[in-house]
Amino acid sequence: GENVEQHPSTLSVQEGDSAVIKCTYSDSASNYFPWYKQELGKRPQLIIDIRSNVGEKKDQRIAVTLNKTAKHFSLHITETQPEDSAVYFCAASIKRYSTLTFGKGTMLLVSP
Amino acid sequence: DAGITQSPRYKITETGRQVTLMCHQTWSHSYMFWYRQDLGHGLRLIYYSAAADITDKGEVPDGYVVSRSKTENFPLTLESATRSQTSVYFCASSASSKNTEAFFGQGTRLTVV
């Protein structure tokens, strides 16, 4: 089955800095890559996603890049703010099954 | 906007007891999922369902049973709870198999003592 590796497990940055979280996947058939943000005690919520026919996608301060050849995808957050502090999960999905395989998460801490 | 709701939010049960976690969604989404979340493991898929009366195993199905007699409900039963099943359980739903967003319930924190 699919395996998703996520790094780093924790990331501390100063407010205003950029943060990058990286994931790799194993199954070349995966074609959908969402990112979820989970605040403490809350449910995971989708923040951005990318499909395999796109190399990059941006939404304000958040961007995701995908390298299908290397089976890498990354989340980039610019101008970080304290409210960005949360656990971020990457995931991969094979279309025909619709199930998501998640990475183990990255705890992002943004210090004022 | 009820969306997807889980009950109970918190549950303490004893080893060996049967316990059922409920999940209800109001969107008529075809797909529903059960994940467990444990420190160091992220979110792992237990079972999923593509439609009423269609269910399939995920990564960690042992010790769990699901059913889906109605599109909107997807209960998860622990037949004989063990301490290793202490976890936070999340139900999720998505509209179709075409890689659409999965929406999560608020979670159930289950403690097996």
Interface residues (C-beta under 8 A of the other chain):
Chain A: G1 Q6 N31 Y32 P34 K42 R43 P44 Q45 L46 D49 R51 F89 S93 K95 R96 Y97 S98 T99 L100 T101 F102 G103 K104 G105
Chain B: Y31 F33 Y35 G40 H41 G42 L43 R44 L45 Y48 A50 G58 E59 F90 S94 S96 S97 K98 N99 E101 A102 F104 G105 Q106 G107
